[in-house]
């Protein structure tokens, strides 16, 4: 990895995946909608948004009325079946996000991924984006006891990077992810891929594309400058 010469030494970056590096949320929301419909459950926008940026089991544990009497093991098999349908929306790589990750890596900024998705999908998606080798490590759904908005994943990411939380900037697209980053004591940049700007109010900075984000953040904080 290149040595940083631009004031970014000692700082790190943690990225969410879905909605931040790749836009897979339309596909994911369609899968959840079909699952809810199969079980005769309501699947309006409010219900579907509960799953965005979070682990499915966590959402269901909070509201057992979503799938009453059905275990997560059964739902997981059904999700995998629905997820293999050929008519689902495609997953799109976000080119500005890829460019930004590449620019940080070129400056010697250590980078890791913190996602509510499984490890297999995380590796596949980063491979699609062509940046898998730029990440020091991954924190995925199975690596934490509590998912976002709990800060556990981001604190684990800090340990992977070997960087104090207050010197890390998190890049997120959902309110749950923004909250997780803030609770971890990190600066947060929100990206409006999947949520309206006003719903990301907990972020230090909200942008439409990550290439609008400057680096390094102001001295002494995790917050990023425009």
NORUR-V111300 format. One record per residue. RES is the residue in one small letter. SS is DSSP state (h for helix, s for strand, l for the rest). OMEGA is omega in whole degrees, -180 to 180 (NA if undefined). Layout:
res = [RES RES]
ss = [SS SS]
omega = [OMEGA OMEGA]
This chain:
res = [x x x x x x x x x x x x x x x x x x x x x x x x x x x x x x x x x x x x x x x x x x x x x x x x x x x x x x x x x x x x x x x x x x x x x x x x x x x x x x x x x x x x x x x x x x x x x x x x x x x x x x x x x x x x x x x x x x x x x x x x x x x x x x x x x x x x x x x x x x x x x x x x x x x x x x x x x x x x x x x x x x x x x x x x x x x x x x x x x x x x x x x x x x x x x x x x x x x x x x x x x x x x x x x x x x x x x x x x x x x x x x x x x x]
ss = [l l l l l l l l l l l s s s s l l s l l l s s l h h h h h h h h h h h h h h l l l l l l h h h h h l l l l l l h h h h h h h l h h h h l l l l h h h h h h h h h h h h l l l l l l l l s s l h h h h h h h h h h h h l l l s s s s s l l l l h h h h h h h h h h h l l h h h l l s s s l h h h l l l l l l l l h h h h h h h h h h l l l h h h s s s s s l l h h h h h h h h h l l l s s s s s l l l l l h h h h l l l l s s s l l h h h l l l l l l l l l l l l l l]
omega = [-179 178 -179 177 -173 179 -178 -178 178 178 180 -178 176 -176 162 -179 -174 -177 -179 177 173 177 179 -174 176 178 -179 -180 177 178 179 179 180 178 179 179 179 -180 178 -177 178 -179 177 -175 -179 179 -178 -178 177 -176 -174 178 -177 175 -179 -179 180 180 -178 178 178 -178 -178 -180 179 -180 -174 175 -179 -179 179 179 179 -180 -179 177 180 178 180 178 180 -178 179 -180 -175 -174 178 177 -180 172 -178 173 178 -171 180 178 178 179 -179 177 180 -179 178 179 180 178 180 179 177 -172 172 -178 175 -172 174 179 177 -176 -179 179 180 180 178 -177 178 175 176 -178 178 -176 -175 -175 -178 -175 179 -180 -178 168 -175 -173 -177 -176 -177 176 -179 -180 177 15 174 -177 -173 -177 -179 175 175 177 178 179 177 -179 -174 -177 178 -179 -177 178 180 172 179 178 -169 179 -176 176 179 179 177 179 180 179 179 -180 176 180 -178 170 -176 170 177 178 -170 -179 -171 -177 177 -177 -174 179 180 -173 -180 -179 176 -178 176 -177 175 179 -176 177 175 -175 176 176 5 175 176 -178 174 178 173 -172 -178 177 169 NA]
